[in-house]
Amino acid sequence: MFILILAGLGSLTNIKRELFPDIAMPEINIITILPGADSQTVDSSVTDIVEREMSLIPDIRKISSQSAESVSKVTIVFNDSVSLDAKLTDVRYHIDRLTAQLPQNIYGKPDAFISTMDMVPMFIFSVSDKNIDLKQFNLVFIVILSTFMTGA
């Protein structure tokens, strides 16, 4: 009995515990920044084009999108059986195909990445600056945040 308890305590200290296990959701997000554009312009000149091109990729379960001021986000949900790394390669190939159709003043190139549980926000914060107007501040903050998040 004592040996069983000792073995149990020994194995308990060697168990790796994680609050949020590394779970890959079967989805890829594409973020495109069009500085200074309103949500309707982003929707018509970026989001619609990206959605149309991405719909050509096989094994898609669903495509959804959000267009906001200066930012387009397209989410592609794939069937569970696919390799997300292979699909990310497909998505990037299609991004290269559609880049010529996008406005010249997009910030960089559309960025595609696999969604994971690590991306779930641990906290939400608010920032402000009284010296510039909201539209300029929003643009500056989006560019800084996207650069930080993509490591560019």
Secondary structure, DSSP 8 states (H G I E B T S, - for coil): -HHHHHHHHHHHHH----SS---EEEEEEEEEE-TT--HHHHIIIIIHHHHHHHTTSSSEEEEEEEEETTEEEEEEEE-TTS-HHHHHHHHHHHHHHHGGGS-TTSEEEEEEEEEEGGGS-S-------TTS-HHHHHHHHHHHHHHHHHT-
